[in-house]
Amino acid sequence: MGKSRIGESDGAAAVAAATSDFDGASREVRATAVRYLLQRLADSAEGNSVEVRVPPFGAVQCIEGPGHTRGTPPNVVEMDARTWLDLATGTLTWVDGIAAARIHASGQRADLTGYVPLAR
């Protein structure tokens, strides 16, 4: 059984609610917003050479290139939910997120420049 997909209307509504008042949004709304934007990233940057993690809500593999099958992937990008929403919606740039240590990236391919923002 495959993972269920978040519909466009539900995802967009969750992103709008979570980005307008992150602290006031419920955990469920924040989780839906994060997962929806991760889903969009995986759809737009198909592949499995980079793993993008947003604990505790989700992780996806994306970007074409050599993949991995076991253990910790060689290319990992990790950040908290607020940072992911900011990055995916264009409020935060990749360069600024790295400089502020809000984004942790390891590996040669662990760079989302050109893949974000996803939604404006």
N, C-alpha and C positions, 0 to 999 in steps of 0.2 A: 504494500500500500504506500503510495507516494505522499509526500508532504502536501497539505492543503495550501492553496495559494490565497493570498489576501487580495480581494477585489480592489479595483481602481477607486471606487467611491469610498469604501471603508478605509483604504490606505490613505487617500488624500485627506479625508476628514480627520484621521488620527494624526497625520503630520501637521495639519493646520492647528489642531488643538494643542499638541505637544510643543510646537514651536512658539505659539503665542503665549503660553503660560506653562513652561516645563514643570516647575515646582507644584503648580496647582492641578496639573493633569494627573489622572489616576495612573497607577502602575500599569494597568491593562492598556490604556491609551498610549502610554510611552512605549510599551512593548510592541504594540501593533505598529506604531510609527517606525520604530527601529527595524522591525522585521520586514515591513513593506519596503523600506528604502534599501535594505540588504537584498531583498528579492529583485528589486529594480537593478541594482548593481550587477547581480549575477546574470540577469537577463541581457544587460547591455554590454557586459565584458565577459562573455562566455569563455570558459577555460577552467583550469585547476592548478595554476602555478602559484597563486597567492591566496592565502587564507585571511579573510577580514573578520576579526572577532570584536563583538560588542557585548561583553558579559554584563549581566547574566542573560541577555535577551536572545542572542543568536550569533551565528557565524556562517559565512559562505565562502566557497572557493570560486575564484574568478581569474580572469586574464589568461590569455593563451600562453603556452610555453610548457616547459617540462613539468610534469605533475609529480605527485608523490602518492604513495599508497599506504605507508605505515608510519607511525610515530609523528613527531612534531614536524610540520612542513618547514622547508628551508626559507620560505618567504612569508612572513607574518606581519599583519598590520593589526594593532589592537588599540582600542580607545573606549572611553565610557559613552554612555547613551547620549548625553548632552552634546559631547564633542561630535559624535557621528551625525546627529541631527544638524548641527551647525555646518559641518563639512558637506554633507549631502545636499543641503539646501542653499549653499553658497554664502552663508553668514561667516564662515571661517574658510580661509584658503589652506591648501595643503602645506605650503611653506610656513605660514604663520602657526599652524597647528604643530608642526615639527619643532619650530623655534621655541614655542611656548611649552614644549614637552607634554602637550595634550594628546599627541599621537605617538605611539611607539611602533617603530617599523624596523624589521630586521630582514636582511637578505637583499640580493641585488635587484630583484624584481618588486620589492615591497614599496611601491610608489603608485599612488592613485591619481597622480597628475594626469589630466586628460579624461579621467573617468568620472570625476566629481567637479561641479555639483550635478546632482541628478534631477532635482526639482527646484523650482524658484518660487 
